[in-house]
């Protein structure tokens, strides 16, 4: 293999394991922060505002749906971050992103900067979650340690 081919195409098991860890940590924490934002713990949002937005979208049972989304983001984000039942956490968060893309950002196109905001963020997060489901938790996870 030439030096250029090695640089462009090679990987090692160690690089793969570090990559899955970095992927899990950043996306897991991202979801925890989004869930905490719905509680008003971080950022300007709060549960009442999220419920009101869901109500304006005519989502059935907006209070229940808002709490389910928040709990899924926090719980799924924690599972992804620590690598425990990683694929389950990623699947749960993926479902939230699919609902957000299909209902919350419906009619906004792709770009998040559109008015109304588009699906860019939700679609990209969904793609990353799908990759986590495909790759699994990696060696540096509680899943690997326990199972």
Secondary structure, DSSP 4 states (H G I P E B T S, - for coil): --HHHHHHH---HHHHHHHHHHHHHHHHHHHHHHHHHHTTSSSS--HHHHHHHHHHTT-TTHHHHHHHHHHHHHHHHHHHHHTSSHHHHHHHHHHHHHHIIIIITTTS-S-TTSSS--SHHHHHHHHHHHHHHHH-S-SSSHHHHH-
